[in-house]
Amino acid sequence: MSAHLTPVIAAGTRWLLTAFPPSPGAFSQALAEAQARQAVTLATALRYPTPLDAELLHLLGPGGSARLDRLTGADHGDDAEADWRTWVDETVVSWAACLLADPTLALDAHHLVDRDQAGDVARLTRPGDHEHGAAPLLRHPDLLEPVAALHRALLLDLLDNETAATR
């Protein structure tokens, strides 16, 4: 995966964990971060599949988290560290929310990307009790719905078209 995508993955992961905090405890926090990172990495690989896509993203920027923040009611008025929010890609976060809410969809998406781009996504595609316990808000379809609904149609269209092309 292109180094140009690293800030987008980090910012998307951080945004999801800020909006949908994990259960208390270091283990839960680490497990929730692993799930969020896997979802954002897979969504990023789908959204920016070629090096040219990554270069264009780096030149144009991802757009930031303003709309997502408004949607979830986040207030970051005097956040001194708000610069990271400019690296949030709304579509990537929306797709990641879709993947977190639906392991079957995540598995379908994982079949379409190069394994080197997405890496291991087992916590995303086969979540167990530990994953759900560590990140109950992050894995809750009803809570994720407002974010997931933003760009779900685009993701489903991409998956349908790519699946049809491989038949």
C-alpha positions in Angstrom: 0.0 0.0 0.0 1.2 3.4 -0.9 2.8 5.5 1.9 0.5 8.4 0.7 -2.4 6.4 2.2 -0.9 6.0 5.7 -2.2 9.4 7.0 -5.7 8.6 5.7 -5.7 5.2 7.4 -4.4 6.7 10.6 -6.9 9.5 10.6 -9.9 7.3 9.7 -9.0 4.9 12.4 -8.6 7.6 15.0 -11.9 9.2 13.9 -13.8 5.9 14.3 -12.3 5.3 17.7 -13.2 8.9 18.8 -16.7 8.7 17.5 -17.3 5.1 18.7 -15.1 4.6 21.8 -14.0 1.1 22.9 -14.8 -0.5 26.2 -12.5 0.5 29.0 -9.1 -1.3 29.4 -5.9 -1.5 27.4 -6.9 -4.9 25.8 -10.2 -3.5 24.6 -8.6 -0.4 23.3 -6.0 -2.4 21.3 -8.6 -4.8 20.0 -10.9 -2.0 18.9 -8.1 -0.2 17.2 -7.1 -3.4 15.3 -10.7 -3.7 14.1 -11.0 -0.1 13.1 -7.6 -0.1 11.3 -8.5 -3.3 9.4 -11.8 -1.7 8.3 -10.2 1.6 7.3 -7.3 -0.2 5.5 -9.7 -2.4 3.5 -11.9 0.6 2.7 -8.9 2.6 1.6 -7.6 -0.2 -0.6 -11.1 -0.3 -2.3 -11.2 3.5 -2.7 -7.7 4.0 -3.9 -6.7 0.8 -5.6 -3.8 2.1 -7.8 -0.6 4.1 -7.1 -2.1 6.9 -9.3 -5.2 7.1 -7.1 -2.9 7.4 -4.0 -0.9 10.1 -5.7 -4.0 12.1 -6.6 -5.3 11.8 -3.0 -2.0 13.1 -1.7 -2.2 16.1 -4.1 -5.8 16.9 -3.6 -6.4 15.9 0.0 -9.1 13.7 1.4 -11.6 16.4 2.5 -11.6 16.2 6.3 -14.1 15.1 8.9 -16.4 18.2 9.2 -19.5 16.5 7.8 -18.9 13.3 9.8 -18.4 15.4 13.0 -21.6 17.2 12.4 -23.4 14.0 11.7 -22.3 12.4 15.0 -22.6 15.6 17.0 -18.9 15.8 17.8 -17.8 19.2 19.1 -14.1 20.0 18.6 -14.2 23.8 19.0 -10.8 24.3 20.7 -9.2 21.0 19.8 -5.5 21.9 19.6 -4.8 18.6 17.7 -7.5 19.0 15.1 -5.0 19.0 12.2 -5.3 15.2 11.9 -9.0 15.6 11.1 -8.1 17.1 7.7 -6.8 13.7 6.7 -10.1 11.9 7.3 -11.7 10.7 4.1 -15.5 10.7 4.5 -16.0 8.0 1.9 -13.4 5.7 3.4 -14.8 6.1 6.9 -18.3 5.5 5.6 -17.2 2.3 3.8 -15.3 1.2 6.9 -18.5 1.7 9.0 -20.3 -0.5 6.4 -17.6 -3.2 6.7 -17.6 -3.1 10.5 -21.4 -3.5 10.6 -21.5 -6.4 8.2 -18.7 -9.1 8.3 -20.1 -10.7 5.1 -19.8 -7.5 3.2 -16.2 -7.2 4.6 -15.4 -10.6 3.3 -16.8 -9.8 -0.1 -14.7 -6.6 -0.2 -11.6 -8.4 0.9 -11.9 -10.9 -2.0 -11.6 -7.9 -4.4 -8.4 -6.3 -3.2 -4.8 -7.4 -3.3 -3.9 -9.2 -0.1 -0.8 -7.0 0.2 -3.0 -3.9 0.2 -5.5 -4.9 2.8 -3.4 -7.2 5.0 -5.1 -9.5 7.5 -8.7 -8.7 8.1 -9.7 -11.7 10.2 -10.9 -9.5 13.2 -13.1 -7.7 10.7 -14.5 -10.6 8.7 -14.8 -13.2 11.6 -15.4 -11.2 14.7 -15.8 -13.2 17.9 -17.0 -12.3 21.4 -13.8 -10.6 22.2 -14.1 -8.2 19.2 -17.7 -7.4 20.0 -16.9 -7.0 23.7 -14.0 -4.7 23.1 -15.8 -2.4 20.6 -19.6 -2.7 21.2 -20.2 0.8 19.8 -17.9 0.3 16.8 -19.6 -3.0 15.8 -23.2 -1.9 16.4 -25.0 -1.6 13.1 -27.7 0.8 14.3 -25.1 3.2 15.8 -22.9 3.0 12.7 -25.9 3.5 10.3 -25.8 7.3 9.9 -22.1 7.1 8.9 -22.4 3.9 6.9 -25.5 5.3 5.0 -23.5 8.2 3.6 -21.7 6.2 0.9 -23.1 2.7 1.2 -24.7 2.8 -2.2 -21.3 3.6 -3.8 -19.6 0.7 -2.0 -22.3 -1.7 -3.0 -22.2 -0.6 -6.6 -18.4 -1.0 -6.6 -18.6 -4.5 -5.2 -21.4 -5.5 -7.6 -19.5 -4.2 -10.6 -16.2 -5.7 -9.5 -17.8 -9.1 -8.7 -19.6 -9.1 -12.1 -16.3 -8.3 -13.9 -14.6 -11.3 -12.3 -17.3 -13.8 -13.3 
